[in-house]
Amino acid sequence: MALRVAHIVEPEGDPAEAIYGTLIAAAVLATKAHKGESGATVLWSALLVLGLYWVAHVYADVVGERLATHTRPGWSAILHTALRDWSMLRGSLIPVAVFGLVRVAGATVNAAGLTAIWVTVALLGCWGMVAALRGGARGLELVVETLVCASLGLLVVVLKIFVH
């Protein structure tokens, strides 16, 4: 079961998209999940922001390709780009799902948000390690690259502290 879940969430190819999506989700949760907000409001806000971000990213990639090739993109090119960028949306949904599950389990909005943010720190560490390993890093280089990516999540923790 754990291997199936790992395969579903593992970023395919370049993990940059999963890193972007995970960070955006955590930033939305850090700024929105606080006392006075309902869990539903936080959840819907995160889903709408992430959906908009993914659509904008797909659009920007399609426009960039058009400028590079001077050809009008067809629906197949747009669909290809959307599927290529899918790992961004998939990665971003993990912190949101954690928030929802912890909230359903009875935690406060703030506690669910903090839990999702700390899961994001761990997840970013994993994405950083995957990227480093795929890039051939070993030893100290692997540790440093993993910690650099995880520290992006720690910056979201700092964001949460300053916003609230």
C-alpha positions in Angstrom: 0.0 0.0 0.0 2.8 2.4 0.9 4.6 1.7 -2.4 1.4 2.5 -4.3 1.0 5.8 -2.5 4.6 6.6 -3.1 4.3 5.8 -6.8 1.2 8.1 -7.1 2.8 11.1 -5.4 6.3 10.6 -6.7 7.1 13.4 -9.2 7.7 12.1 -12.7 10.7 13.3 -14.5 11.7 16.7 -13.1 10.4 17.1 -9.6 10.5 20.9 -9.9 6.8 21.0 -10.7 5.9 19.0 -7.5 8.2 21.4 -5.5 6.4 24.4 -6.9 2.9 23.0 -6.2 3.8 21.8 -2.7 5.2 25.2 -1.8 2.2 27.1 -3.2 -0.2 24.9 -1.3 1.7 25.3 1.9 1.8 29.1 1.5 -1.9 29.3 1.0 -2.5 27.1 4.1 0.0 29.2 6.1 -1.8 32.5 5.2 -5.4 31.2 5.4 -5.5 28.6 8.1 -5.9 30.5 11.3 -8.4 31.1 14.1 -11.6 32.6 12.8 -11.6 30.8 9.4 -13.7 27.8 8.8 -12.1 24.6 7.5 -14.3 24.6 4.4 -13.2 28.2 3.6 -9.5 27.2 3.9 -10.0 24.1 1.8 -11.9 25.8 -1.0 -9.5 28.7 -1.0 -6.6 26.4 -1.4 -8.2 24.3 -4.1 -9.2 27.4 -6.1 -5.8 29.0 -5.8 -4.0 25.8 -6.8 -6.4 25.2 -9.7 -5.8 28.8 -10.9 -2.1 28.4 -10.5 -2.0 25.2 -12.5 -4.2 26.6 -15.3 -2.0 29.7 -15.4 1.2 27.6 -15.5 -0.2 25.5 -18.4 -1.2 28.6 -20.2 2.2 30.2 -19.7 3.9 27.1 -21.0 1.7 26.9 -24.1 2.3 30.6 -24.8 6.0 30.2 -24.3 6.0 27.3 -26.7 4.1 29.3 -29.3 6.6 32.1 -29.1 9.5 29.7 -29.4 8.1 27.8 -32.4 5.9 30.5 -34.0 3.1 28.0 -34.4 -0.5 28.0 -33.1 -0.9 25.3 -30.4 -3.6 22.7 -31.0 -5.6 21.0 -28.4 -3.2 18.0 -28.4 -0.3 20.4 -27.5 -2.4 22.0 -24.7 -3.4 18.6 -23.3 0.2 17.4 -23.5 1.3 20.5 -21.5 -1.5 20.1 -19.0 -0.5 16.4 -18.4 3.2 17.3 -18.2 2.4 19.9 -15.5 0.1 17.5 -13.7 2.7 16.7 -11.1 2.5 20.3 -9.9 -1.2 20.0 -9.2 -0.7 16.5 -7.7 2.1 17.6 -5.4 0.0 20.6 -4.3 -2.9 18.5 -3.3 -1.0 16.5 -0.7 -0.8 19.3 1.9 -4.4 20.2 1.2 -5.5 16.6 1.7 -3.5 16.4 4.9 -5.2 19.6 6.1 -8.6 18.1 5.2 -8.0 14.8 6.9 -6.6 16.3 10.1 -9.5 18.7 10.2 -12.1 15.9 9.7 -10.3 14.0 12.5 -11.3 16.9 14.8 -8.4 19.2 14.9 -8.8 23.0 14.9 -8.2 24.9 11.6 -4.9 26.2 13.0 -3.7 22.8 14.1 -4.7 21.2 10.8 -2.8 24.0 9.0 0.3 23.5 11.1 0.2 19.8 10.5 -0.1 20.3 6.8 2.8 22.7 6.8 5.1 20.4 8.7 4.1 17.5 6.4 5.1 19.9 3.6 8.6 20.4 5.1 9.1 16.7 5.1 7.6 16.3 1.6 9.9 19.0 0.3 12.8 17.2 1.8 11.7 14.1 -0.1 11.3 16.0 -3.3 14.8 17.6 -2.8 16.3 14.1 -2.2 14.6 12.7 -5.3 16.0 15.5 -7.4 19.5 15.2 -5.9 19.6 11.4 -6.4 18.3 11.7 -10.0 21.1 14.4 -10.5 23.7 12.0 -9.2 24.3 13.6 -5.8 25.7 11.4 -3.1 27.1 11.8 0.4 27.3 15.4 1.7 26.0 16.8 -1.5 22.8 14.7 -1.2 22.3 15.9 2.4 22.8 19.5 1.5 20.5 19.5 -1.5 17.8 17.7 0.6 18.1 20.2 3.4 18.0 23.2 1.0 14.7 22.0 -0.4 13.3 21.2 3.1 14.4 24.7 4.2 11.9 26.1 1.7 9.2 24.5 3.7 10.7 26.0 6.9 10.4 29.4 5.3 6.6 28.7 5.0 6.7 28.0 8.8 8.3 31.4 9.2 5.6 32.9 6.9 2.9 31.4 9.1 4.6 32.9 12.2 4.8 36.4 10.7 1.3 36.4 9.2 -0.4 35.2 12.4 
